[in-house]
Amino acid sequence: MEKRVHNFNAGPAALPLPVLEEIRENFLNFQGSGMSITEISHRSPLFEEVINDALGRARRLLQLNDDYHVLFIQGGASLQFCMIPMNLALPGRPVNYINTGVWSIKAIKEAQIQGKDVRIIATSEDKGFSYLPTDYTVDRQASYLHFTSNNTIVGTQWQQFPDEEGVPLISDMSSDFMSRPIDVKPFGLIYAGAQKNLGPAGVAMVIIREDMLERVPDNLPTMLKYTTARDSKSLFNTPPTFAIYVIDLVLTWLEETIGGLEEMERINEEKASLIYEAVDNGEIYQGIAELKSRSMMNVTFRLPDEELEQRFLSEATSNGLHGLKAHRSIGGCRASLYNAVTIDSVRSLVEFMNEFEEKL
Ligand SMILES: *Cc1c(COP(=O)(O)O)cnc(C)c1O
């Protein structure tokens, strides 16, 4: 077998090795059924156990009380951009958004397309989204306040969530979901595409508070209503069964091997500080995000010129360090340090960064 590489991809991204090994181990014969998990009915007791286990683990990890529902919805985080205003904008009331980059902009656009009264109460566009805005006023009348908790592309992350002033918070947590404990109380809805921290692509996890479901208009298409997913326990139609199975394994790993979100956060902080240290101590590396707004999940940095960046990236690849090219919209380098990226991978990257600089 070829050696596995150190995987810093932004998404789809690294999965925990023990999870991949368990998938391989059980792939042809799931739980003694004589069939693969990909061959069994989504209505079978075997699959029901899988989805219920995943939902229970998500509830425990996030310490959700009965006010919250956990749903699996296909269409990734991007479908949530349109479902949120469609389901949760109250008639005659504005919706508030904070614009911190590409993903916020896409969310905003979907609300505008629907003719909602979209108010962008803060933006960090003036400095290429390299920081998180602190100066804004929330409309007390707003249906909700939407923000992106971790900005995957530039590498900024809210350490303290925006002050919502009683308005329900809604957050796209695609790239830092389950990376740290959160207080869900101010949130009406949290959503995350699975392919960064949770599992394979193909599904989003949506956490929604009961009172938000009362807003869902009757005249929406069935598949686009949050109430449909709630009423059917995410089994209105065939869900992405394999993706949900892998998510269950990842959540099991998170709960039982790692030991929960506090421990996960501690590990993630350690990983991020190792790389930021290398960036800050190196002569040739320049962090992109402002210090106070830096992300634990996506570390972005530049080298003095594009030619050197190219060399850095290609030498990194030959050293088994993959996925370090930043998003084309900002250029430079990005190390995505999602939950499944090991300290060992991070140490290898730091060593490479130091050696690359020394050789110059
Ligand atoms: C990756 C990403 C998305 C897009 O997710 P899809 O599942 O591909 O729709 C949205 N928001 C954030 C913050 C992301 O990192």
The ligand as a MOL file (V3000), in Angstrom:
LIG
                    3D

  0  0  0     0  0            999 V3000
M  V30 BEGIN CTAB
M  V30 COUNTS 15 15 0 0 0
M  V30 BEGIN ATOM
M  V30 1 C -17.0850 24.8140 2.6590 0
M  V30 2 C -17.9730 25.8510 3.2060 0
M  V30 3 C -19.2660 26.0460 2.6990 0
M  V30 4 C -19.8020 25.2830 1.4890 0
M  V30 5 O -20.2630 24.0680 1.8680 0
M  V30 6 P -21.0410 23.1280 0.8080 0
M  V30 7 O -21.3870 21.9620 1.6780 0
M  V30 8 O -20.0920 22.8120 -0.2870 0
M  V30 9 O -22.2270 23.8540 0.3360 0
M  V30 10 C -20.0510 26.9990 3.2940 0
M  V30 11 N -19.6260 27.7140 4.3420 0
M  V30 12 C -18.3850 27.5580 4.8630 0
M  V30 13 C -17.9570 28.3870 6.0140 0
M  V30 14 C -17.5280 26.6250 4.3070 0
M  V30 15 O -16.2940 26.4670 4.8090 0
M  V30 END ATOM
M  V30 BEGIN BOND
M  V30 1 1 1 2
M  V30 2 1 2 3
M  V30 3 2 2 14
M  V30 4 1 3 4
M  V30 5 2 3 10
M  V30 6 1 4 5
M  V30 7 1 5 6
M  V30 8 2 6 7
M  V30 9 1 6 8
M  V30 10 1 6 9
M  V30 11 1 10 11
M  V30 12 2 11 12
M  V30 13 1 12 13
M  V30 14 1 12 14
M  V30 15 1 14 15
M  V30 END BOND
M  V30 END CTAB
M  END
